[in-house]
Amino acid sequence: MSKSSFLRLSPWGVLLAAVSSGSLLADVPVIPRPVQEKAPDGSPLTGYFRLAGQKDQAFVVQPGTVVAADASLANEKSILQGILKKLPAAKGKASSGGITLSIDGKLPKEEYVMKVSPKGIEIAGGSAAGVFYGIQSLNQMLIVGQAKDTGTAIPAMTLEDAPTCVWRGVMVDSARHFKDKEWMKKFIDLMALHKMNRLHWHLVDSEGWRLEIKKYPKLLEVAKGTPSTYPSEDPTDPSRPAKCMYGNFHGADYYSQEDIKEIVAYAKARHVEIMPEIEFPGHAMVALTAYPEFGTTGKAPSVKSNISVDLFSPSEKGLSFLKDVLDETMALFPFEVIHFGGDEAPKGQWKNSPEVQAQMKALGLKNEDEMQAWMFNELAKHIAKQGRRPMGWEEIMHGSNMDHLTKSAIIMPWLSRQNAIKSANGGHGIVHCSVGPFYLDSWQTDSPADNWSLYKGPFTLEMIYNYDLFPQGLTEEGRKNVYGAQGQLWSELMPKTEHVEYQAFPRVTAIAELTWTPKERKDYKDYYKRLVDHANVLDAYKVNYRFIDPLPAGEWSSGDLAGSEFTLDLPQLTDKSSGEVIAKFDYKKGGSRLEIKKVELLRDGKSISADEHDGFSGTHKQDHVYRLKIAKASPGKYALKVTHANAASGRDSQGEVTVYSGKGVELFNPRNFKGGDYPTMFWTSDDTKSETAELRIPMDGVVLAPGAYELSFELKQPKSPVTVSGIRVQGTSGKGSASDAFLSLSGDSTSGMVPFAVRPGDVQAGNSIVFDVKSAQPSSGDVRVRLVKELASAGAGKYEWSPEVLQGGPAVTYVKGASPRKDGVMNLSFDYTGGGNGLDIKSVQVLDKGRVIAESKQAGFAGGRPKQNRYTLSSPELKAGGAYQVRLVIAGAGGSDSRGALSID
């Protein structure tokens, strides 16, 4: 591929300036959205599914539909025939025509034109790639049509379509967690389905080397016998945040050179180019453990870390190794671009190396950053001999590096948007991949049911979809250097391919439309309407995608806040609606946040359910989700009534209200766990209208085994004091364990804990933990069920933790009978004594009869290098010599192999 091929912009830019806003609502169920969709008379196509239902206005595609193609399109013909074979036989009279594939040399290479009439379908492309993209549009229409009951009928129309960007990509990380060959092919199919054409393959890192290099076989040997993943890396374990074991080898799985050739050929047939990444000078623990002689110190790495201190040597010896690796890599990957990494490479070893410092002096280099640029350029010259060009992460242009960097280098700015602009204006090609919103190892929403992620985010569909690829500050030449964008699927917390799919989809579809469809044709609400139908396509490809959230039911603005309440009609709720209804409030802009007091569900103007608690939605959100119930399906007109307090706090606020009913409600259900941060159950004012309310927590998935548990209560309405009592097990086997403990909560003490023992006979399907809430007026609150563990006593004021305490999830841990030496203060010291892992300390509380009387949420660590491992808790209620409970939220740092002592005085 020549450099000029990177610089071509869409031919539709000028044409689209004349497209009216009235055509912004898409009709064709395709992602990414085609540039033009025309009816046979040349007008914008409307009523796609209506027309598809009129067989005289459509062409019905069948398994046996004849495909005619140019000889050069044998691959594309075969792929289309494979799609047709999966179709059901059409009902009624079949269309007599066929599908014709052809090359039109007048079209740009990736452009296609699809013409449909009752007599047949013609797909012409500027190249085989263009034809292939037309086939993928047809493929999506066929799948969605079957789900919409229009079958395989495609209405008469013309699509004219071409991409905005030449780089439409996704990065897959096989280094941290290996992805097998068949799944890689599946992911390539999914990219091709969405007209994405660049797969960035992260094959080597400190945790794994996955590429067979025949000259250096030890690269594949040093990780043998190590686990492919670690328990702490499971993102679906609801008991604690997932944590990557950086610097630890993750198994010895690898791709043979024959595997690589097979995958590259598979991608090539689907018009996806694969760019391998060979990382240097950092992230090199596997390579430098196998061959320490190519490192700066000549010794194998000993410090396990995400950002390793060990670097390749820039000497001739180190460069020779990297050149050998690149030579074998280029023989396997024909794509023009090779990624050199270059990120997160601390230069301490180079600074302290007499050999590197002497080399820098001889080369006239001022600092270690210039040394990295020189090393990059030397290897760029090497691959240029084979017609290749390098790419690197943003760090390759930091400082004065860009003044020394070869102009052939493409830069991936992941940290700074300003550096993206600077790089493009400075003559370097760039591919947008900034952490927000393109790091897909992030939460997709603020739902507590999402998988744990490396980056909190949330980085949403809408953030990706509305990302500005051409920000202000770009020169005319700089705009030409914006090649496109790609999503990053770092796999530290994705040990299984199902995790990768969940994090990737549907967000990859937003990247596809961002990089394909011109800005003038993009509209998020329209995209979402197509995305709802597109779920059928993802289902057909057996993708483990995340639930697609609904569009907002409505909005609020400053005008709605003039009084103390506003209403929002809910036409999506019908006479068939029943069960739980969730209302979520999301601030968008304005000088004030929305201060919510109560939300009611109205039917024909009458309140049928209410959730009364204080919440707000602004740049930060708290308790902004409200739970309502439709006890029984009934006809009527539904609406939300929102009572707010913005008269005092300010009315300059705008935002959206999203309503979930039926599918999707589960996203707001707390995780079923053995411990953790989210409520196991909540109650609202609806549940406590009577003075004493009986509430229940289903035990299925929550209480997994007999043992000691605690129920941790938090009152959400401090003005409504409550008493919790009568805790017992009830269910299919009748009554079980019971407790006579009680807890009083009020404005002075809004949280507290009650111990509860679960016997073996209590753990049965269908059983529940039941408790009574007594309050003079309706109240709301939540409760968490947590497994309880206890630190063993090791003498007066001494206690010990061990791996047994830390295994099986982050249950709360108690110390019983702790006694302070002085009135008003208790001191605690966590001291690590051994094991492969340290101890993370999340919070420390002192309890008196279940009430919290002193608390510290200081995050501490006890290990080889302790940090904030000493705590002082103060309370006037603490008395010298008194007996108290100390409640700890602790977890092993990266694993449970930790031992230590806790001293209390």
N, C-alpha and C positions, 0 to 999 in steps of 0.2 A: 504494500500500500504506500503510495507516495504521500509526502507531507501535505500536499495541497488537498488531498481527499479529506483531511481532517477539517478543513476550513470552510466547506460548502455549507451555506445556510439554506433554509427552506425556500423554495421558489414561491411559496404561498404568502410570503410576508406582504408584498404589495397588493396582491389580490384581496387579502383579508381586510385591508383597510376599508374596503367598500362594502363588507358584509354587514348587514343591518343587525342591530341587537335583537330584533325579533326572531332571528334564526338561532338564537343561543340554546334553545331547548332541543336536545338531541332526540332523534327518533330511532336510529339504528342501534340495536343492543350490542355494541362493540366497545371494548376498552383495549387500547386508547381510542379516543373519539376520532373518526375520520375527518379530514379537512373539509370535504364537501359531500353532501348527501342530496341527490337530486331525484325528483320524480321524473317520469318519462318526458314531460313537457318542459323540463328544465327548471321548474320551480323547486323550492326547498321541500324535501320529502316530509310528509306528516302522515300519521296514522299507520305506522309500520305494521303493527300486529293486526289492525283492521284489514289492511290490504293483503297481508299474508293469508288471512282467512278467506279471501275472495280468490278462489283458485284460477279464475280467468284473468286475474291481475298478477299472477305469480308463476314461478317455475318450481315444480315439486321435485326435490332431489331425492334419489333412491339409492339403495346399495348398488344397484346395477347400472346407475347412470354412467353413460360412456364419457370418458375423458380423452380428449385429443390434445396433443402437445407437441411443440417443437422438439427435435431430437436432443437439443441442449438442455431441455427441461425434464429429462427422464427422472431425476431425483424428486423434483417437485410433483410430477405426475404420480409417482409411487406413494408419496406422502399423502396426497389427496385421495388416492384410491384406498389407502388404509383408513382414512377418516370415513369414507363412504361405506366401507364394509361394516362399520359399527352401527350404521343407521337402521332403524326398523323399516320394514316394508311399508310403503305409503298406502293409505287407504284410498279406495276409489280409483279413478282413471289416472294413470301415470302420465307425466309430461313426456313428449316424444323426443325432445331435443337432448343436448348434452352440455358438457362443460369444456370450453376451449381455453388452453393456456398458451400464451405467446410472449415474445420479446418485442418491445417497441423501442427502437433505438433513439427515438426523439425524446423519450422520457428520461429524467434523471434516474440514476441506478436503483435507488431504493423506493422510487415512486411506483404506484400501481393505479390502474383504472379498472374497475369492475362494472360491467354492464349486464343487467338482468332483464330479461323479457320472458313472456310465457313460452318462448321457443328455446330458451337456453341461457347459459351464463358464459360470459367472456371475461377472462382476467388477463390483462396485458401489463407487463412490468418493464421498467427500464433495464432490468437485469433479472437473473434468477431470484435474487433476493426480493425484488419488488413483487414478483409473481408469488413467492412464498408468503409474503405479508398479506397479499390479497386472499390467499388460501386460508390464512389464520382468521381473517375477518369472517369469511364464509363459515369456517369451523365454529366460531363462537355463535353466529346467528342460528346455525343448525341446532346446537345444544340448547340455547335459550328458547328457541321456537318449540321444541318438544316439551319443555317445562310449561310453556304458556298455552299449550293446546292448539297452536297453529301448525304443529308438526314440522315437517321439513320443507314447507313452502316458503320460498324467498320472494318477496314482492318485487315487481318491476321497478327498477331504479338504476341510478349510476352513482358509484362512489369514486371520487378522485382524492387520492391520499398520498402523503409523503411526510417524512419525519422532519421535525425542527432541528434535532441534534444528531450528530454522528456517533455520539457515545451515550448509549442507553444501557447502563450496567448494574451489576450486583457483584459484591465481593463475598466469596464463600471461604470460610476459615476451616481448612482440614487439618491444620497443624495442632491446634489445641484439642480438638476431638475429631477423630477420623471419620470421613463419610465414605461409605462403600461405593463401588463403581456403579451399581445399578441405580442408587439414589442420585448420584451425580447426573446420570442420564435423565432421570425424572425431572431434576431441577432445570436442566437444559431445555427440556420440553416445555416447562412452565415459562421460562424466559422467552422462548421462541413464540409461544402462544400469545404473548403480550408484545411481540415485536421488539424485544430487547436483544442487543447484539454484542455485548461485551461482558464476559465472565472473568472477573479478576480472581485468581485462585491463589490463596495464601497457603503455601505448601510447607513452609519452614518457619520455625520459631523456637523459642527456648524450651517449649514443652513437647515438641515433636518435629521430626524430619520425615516427610512423607514421600519424597521423590528419590527413586533409585538412581544413584550416580555410580556407574560401574567402576570408575577409577578409585572411589573412596567407599568401600563396602562397610566400613565401621560406622558410617553415618546411620545405618539401619540396625546396628547391633547394640549400641550403648543403652537403648531403652528396653531391651528384651527383659521380660519378667516384671515390668512395672505395670500397674493397673491402667486401663484405658481411660478410666474416669474415677473420681473420688466421690464418696457419699455427699460431701458438702456442696457439690456442684449441681445437684438435682434442683432445677428451678421450680418443680411442681411440689416439692416437699413443703407442706404448709406450716411446718413447725418452726422454721427459722429462715432468715434471708440466706439465699445461696451464696457461696463464696468459692472462688477459684483457687486451686492449689498452684499458684504461679511458681515457676521454676522447678516443679516436679515433672519428671517425664510422664507422658500420658500414653503408654503402650508403644508397641513397635510396629503397628500396622503401617503399610506403605503401599504406594502404587508402583508396580513394576513398569519398566519402560514400555512393555507391550500394553499394559493397562492404559497408560497415558496416550499412546497412539490410537487406541480404540476410542477413548473418550473424546480426543481431539477430532477424530474423523466423524464421530456422531454429532458433535457440535457443528462442525463445518457443514454437514448436510442440512442443518437447521439454521444456517447463517448466523451462528454465534461464534465469535472469535474468543479464544481463551488466552489471557495474559497471565503468565506465571509470575510469582514474586519470589525472588531470591534475596533475602534480607541481609543487609550489612550496613554499618559495622557492628550494630548491636543485635539484641534478641537472638543470641547465637550460642546458647548454652549446650544444645545438643551437638552442634558442629565442633565446638571447642572442647567438649568432653571427649568426643571421638578423636579429635586431632588437635591437642593443645598446642602443638608446635606452630600452628597458624594464628595463635592469639598473641596479644600484646605481651603478656607475662610469660608465655610458654608453659603455663600451668593450667590444669583443668579448673573450671569455675567451681567455687565453693559456696558462694552466696546465692541462695534461692530467692528470686524476686521477679516481679513483672518487668521492671526496668533493670536489666542486668548490668552490672558494672564492667563485665568482661566484654572486650571488643576485639574484632579481628585486627591483626597488625596491618598497617598500611605499607609494610615492607614488600620487597619483591616476592618474598616467600608467601606472605599472606595473599598478595594479589594473584600469584600463580595459582593458588588453590581456587580462588573465586573465578578466575578465568577458565579453569578446567570445568568447574561446575556449570558456568554459563555456557560453555561450548556444548556440553551434553544436553543442557536445557534447551538451547536453540535448535538442536537437532530434533527435538521432540515437539516443540511448539513453533509453528510457522508464522504466528502473528508477529507483526512488526515491532510491537512494544514489549519490553521486558521491565518489570517493576523491580527496583533496587532497594526498596524499603527506605532506610535512612532515618527513621524516627526513634525517639527515646534512646539516645546513645550518649550517656554521660561520659565526659572526656577525661575523667580522673586518671585512668590508666595511661592514656597518651601523655597527659601533663607530667606524670611521674616517671615516664620511661625515658632514660637517656638516649636510647636508640631512636625513638620517635622524635624527640626534641632535636637530635642531630640531623635527622632527615628533614624536619621542618626548616632548620637553619640553612641546609644545603639547597632547599627548594625556594628559599626566600619567603616562606609563609609566616604570617604574623601571629597566628593563633591556631588552636586545635579545630575551630570551625572551618577555617580555610583548608586545614588538612583533610577534613571530611569532603569538602568540595573538590579538592585535588584528587582524592581517591575515587570519588564518583565519576569525575571526568576521565580518569585513566581507564576505568572499566567501560565507560560510554564509548571511548575510542575503540576499545576492543570489540564491542558488539556492532559498532558502526561498520566494521570490515565486512559484516554479513548483512548489511542493509537494515540494521535494527536501530531503534532509538530507546532511550531510557525513560522511566517514570520514577518518581519518588514521592514520599510523604512530604508534607509542608516544611519540615525541619531543614530540608536541603536548601531552602532559600532564606533561612533565618540569618540575622546579623548581616554581615557583608557578603554572605555566600552567593547571593544572586549576581553580584558583580563578577564572580569567578566561574559561575555555572555555565556549562554548555547550553546554547540556545535550543539544542535538540531536546532538552529535558522537558517532559510534561510534569506538572506539579499537581499533587492532590492536597488542596488546603483543607485540613480537617479541624484546625483550631481557630483560625481567624478569617473572617470575611474580608477584612481589609487586606490581608496577605493574598487572598484570591484576586482582588482587584489589582494589587501591586504586581503580582506575577503575570497576569494577563496583559496589563499595560506595558510590562517590561519585555514582552515578546515571547513569553512561555505559554504553551497550551495548558489549560487547566481543566480538571474534572471536579465539579462540586461534590464534596463528600463530608461536609461539616458534621460534627457530632450531633448538633440539633439542626435539622430533624432526620439526618440520614443514617445515624447509628441505630440499626434496627434491633440491637441487643438492649432495648429500652422498653419501659412500659408504654403501652399503646394508648392507655387511658388512665384515669385515676381509679379504676375499678379494683377493689381488693381481691378479686378472683383471678386477676392476671398472673402469669408466671413471674417469678422473681427475675430481675434483670440486672445487668451490669450498670446500666445508666437508668436513673429514675425517670427522667423525662417529666410527664409523658410527651413523647413525640408522636403526634397524632396523624391520621390520614390527611386532615385539613392542613396541618402545618406543612406536610410534604407537598400536597397538591398546589398550595399557593406560594411556594417558595419562588423567589425571584432569581432566575438564572442570570439575568443581566442587570445587576444592581447599579444604582447611580454611582458615578465615579469612573466607570469604564470609558475609555476612549473608543473611537470608532475601530481602531486596530485591535484594542483590547476585547471588544465584543466578538471579533472574529476568532479570538483565541479561546473562547469558551466552547469547549467541545461537548459538554453535557453534564450529566450527574450520575451517581451510582449510590446504591444502598450498601451498608456495611453489615455483614452478618458475622461479627466476631463470636466465636463459639465457646468462650470460657464457661458460660452457664447454659450451654446447649449440648449436653452429652449425647442426645438422641436426635435423629433426623426429624422426628415429629415435633421436637422443640424448635428446630430451625424453621420448619414450615409455619408453626404458630406465630413466630416472631416476624416472619417474612410477609405473610399474607393476612389481610388484603393490602398491606402498605406497599408492596412491590407494584401493585396495579396503579397506585398513585404516582410512583416514580415513572412508570411506563407512560402514563398520560402527560406528566410534566415534561418529559424529554421528547415526546413525539408530537403532541398536539400544539399548534400555535396558541400563544397567549390569548389572542382575540377569540378563539373558539372554546376556551376553557371556562367552566362554570362549576363550582363545587357541588351545588345542589343537583345540577343536571348529572354530573358524574356519579353522585351517590344513587340517583334513581337507576342508573344503569348498573351500578355495583350490586344493588339488591338482586337484580336479575342475574348478574354475573356469578352470584353464589352457586348457581346451577352449573356453571362451567367449572368452578373450583371443585364442586362435588364430583363432577364427571371425571376429573383428574385425581380424585381421592386425596385432596389436599387437606391437611389438618389446620385449617385457617381459624383465626380468631373470629368470634361472633361479630357481625357487622352491625354497629350501633345505628339506631334510627336517626333520621333527620330531626332537628328540633321541632317540637310541637308548636312553638311560638316564641315570641320575644317580649322583653320588657324594655321600656325606655323611660326617660325622665318624665314624660307625660303621664305614664302609668303610676308614678310615685307621688302625684299631687296630693292624694288623700292618704289613707292608712291601709288601703287594700286595692287589689286589682284582680280581674278574672281573665281566664284564658280558655277558650273553647277547645274541646278535645274530640274532634270528629272521628279520630281513629278508634275511640271506644264505642262499641256497638251494643246491641241487645244481646249479643253472645259473649260479651266480655265478663269475666269474673276472676276472682282471686286477687293477688297482690298487684298494686300499681305503684311504680316508682317514679317520683318527680325529682329531677336533678337540675340545679340552677348553676349556670356557667356565665360569669361576668365576662364581658368582651371589652368594654372601654368606658371611660368617664372618670370623673374625679371622686366618685363615691362608690363604695361597695353596696350591694343589696343586703339589708339587715332584715332577716326573715324571723318572724315570730311564730307563725302557724300557717299550715297549708291544709285546705279542705278539699275533698272531692265532692262536687255537686252533681246531682241528677235532677234535671228539670228544676234547677234553682234551689233544691233542698240538699243540705249537707248530709251525706251518708257515711263519711269517714273523715277523720282529721288526725293530723300529726302535729302536735304542739311542742316545739322546742326551739331554742335560740340557735340560729345558724347564720352564716354570712357567706357571700360569694364576691370576691374582689380579686386583686392580684394574688392574694392568698385566699384559701377556702377553708371553711371549718363547718362540719355538720350540715352541709348544703344538700344532702339527700333526704328526701321525705318519703315515708312509706305509708301507703293508703291501701284500703281493701274494698273490693266489691264482693259482698257476702254472697250474693246470688245474682245470676244474670237476669237483667230486666230491661225492657225497652225504656228509652228516654234519651235526653240530650245531656251529655256530660261536659263538665267544665272544672277547672281548678280555680280556687279562690285563695289568694295569697295575702296574708296579713303581714305588714312590714312596719319597721320603725324608722324609715328614712326621712320622716318629717324632721327629726332631730339631727340625723347624721348627714343629710345632704341628698339631693334628688338627682344629681348628675351621674346617672348610671344606666348602662345598657348591657343587655345580655340575652342569653337564650335558655329556654326551658326544654329539656328532653324528657319524654315520658316513655317508660317501659311497661309493657303489659304482655303477659304470656312469655314468649321466648325472649330471653335477655334479662329477665328479672334475676336469674341465677347469678348474674355478674355482680349483684349487690349482696348476695348471700355471703355471710362470713365463711371463712375457710373452716372446714371440719378439721380440728387439730388437737394435738396433744398439748398444746401451749401456743403462744404466739401473741400477736399484737391486735388482731381484729376481734370484735365481739362474737361470741358463739350464738348469742340470741339477744334480741332487743324487745322492749315493750313500749307502746305509745299510749297517749291519753285515751285512745279508743279502747285499749285493753283494760283500763283501770277506772271505768266509769262508776263501778260499784265500789263501796268502801273497802271491801276485801276481794281481790282478784286472784284466781288460781292460774298460774302461768306454767308452761312446760317447755323443756328442752329435750328434743329427741336425742337419744343416746347413740343411735346408729352413726358410725363414723366419727363420733366425738369421744366417747368413752370406749376404748378398745380392749381394756383389760381391767380386772379388779385391782384395787389399790387405793392409795390416799390421793384425794383430789381437793381442790379448792374452788369455790365459786366466788369470783371477783366481781363485785357490783359497782356500778357508777351511776349516780343520779344525774339526769340531764336537766331537770327543772328544780333548782335549789329551793324555790319558793313552795314546793310541794313535798314536804318531808314524808318519808315512808318507813315502814318497818317490814323487813323480810324475815319470814319464819316458815316453819312447817316443811322443811326440805325433806323430800322422800323420793323413792323410786316407785313408779307405778307402770303397769303395762299389761301385756298379754298373760303374764304369770301372776297377776294380782299385785299385792303390795310387797315391796322389798325393803331395803335399808331405809332408815329414817334418822333424822337428827333433830334434837331439841334446841339447837343453836338458833340465835336470832341476831339481826343486825338493824340498827337504826341509822338512817341517812337523812341529812338535812343540809341547809346552806352552810353550816359550820363544818360539816364532815360529809362530803358528797361521794366518798368512795370507801369501800371496806371489803374484807374477805371473810368467808365462812368455810371452815374445813368440812369435808364430807367423805366418808369412807364408802367405797363401792365393794360389795362382796361378790364372790364368784357367781352366785345365782342371779345377781342383778344384770349381768351383761348378756342380754338376750334381745333378739330382733324385736322391734316394736316397743321396747321399754323407753321411758322418759324420766328425766329428773324433773320433779314438780315442786313448785314453791309458791307461797302466798305473799302477795304484796298488799299491804294495808296502808291506805292513805286517805286523808280527809277530802282531797280533791284529786282529779285525774293527774297522773304523773307519767313521766317517761324516763327510760334508762336502758342500760344494757348490762349483760353479764357474760363473763368469760369462764369457761371450764378449763382448768389446768391440772395436769398431773403434778403431784407434789413429791419432791425428793428431799432428803435430809442429810446434812453434813454430819459425819461421825465425830463424836467428841474425842479429843486427844489430851485431855487434862483440863485444868482450870483455865477457862478463857481461850482454849485452843481447839480448833476444829480442822478437819482435813477434807480436801476434795480429791477425787480419783476419777479414772476413766469411767467407772461404773455410774457415777453420778451424772456424767456428761453425755452418756449414750442415750439414744432413743428420743432425741428431740430436746428442745430447750425448756423443759419443765421448770416451774419455779422451784427454788431450793430454799429450804428453811433451816435456820439455826434456832433451836429451842432452848429456853432458859438462859439467854444471853443477859449478862449483868454488867452495868456500867460501874466504874469506881467512883465517879463524881456525879453530883446532881446536875441535871440539865445537859449532859453531853455523853456521847458514846463514840469511841474511836475504833476503827477497823483497819486492819492491814492484811492485804492478800500477798502472800509470798510463794512464788513458784519454786518447786523443789526438783522437778524432773519430768521427763516425757518428751515426745516429739512435737507437742503443741503447747502454746501458751493458753491463757485464760482471758476471754473477753468479759468484762464486767459492764452490764448495761444499766442496772439500777440497784440501789440498796434502800430498803425501808425498815423502819422499826415499828412493830405493831404492839398494841396493848389490847388484848381481847378482841382481835380482829380489826380494830381501828388503826389507821396509819397515823402515827404521832410525829414521825420524822422521816424525811426522805431526801435522797440525793440521786439525781439522774446523770451524774458525772460519768462519762465514758472512760473506763480504765482498762489497763492491760497488765497482767502478771505473766512474765516470761523471762527470757534471757536479758531483755532490755525493758524492764518494767516502766510503765508510764501511768501516772495518776492512779496508783494502786493503793493509796491510803485515803480513808474517808473519815470525816468528822461530822456527826449528825447531832443537831441540837434540838432540844424541846424542853419547856418547863415541866412537862409531865414525866420526864426521865428522873428516876430517883436512884441514888447510889444503893447497890445491893438488891435492887428490884429484879424480877425475872420477866424478860420480854422475848418476843419472837423477832428474829431478823429475817427478812424476806429478800432473797437475792434473785435477780434475773442474770444468769451467767451462761456462757457457752464456750466450748472449746474453740480456740482460734485456728480454724482450718481443719480441725479433727478433734477427737475426744481423748487422745493420748496425752493427758495432762495430769500432773499431781502437784499438790501444794498445801499450804497451811494458812488458815485464817485466824488471826489473833483479834480478840475483842476485849476492850476494857473501858 
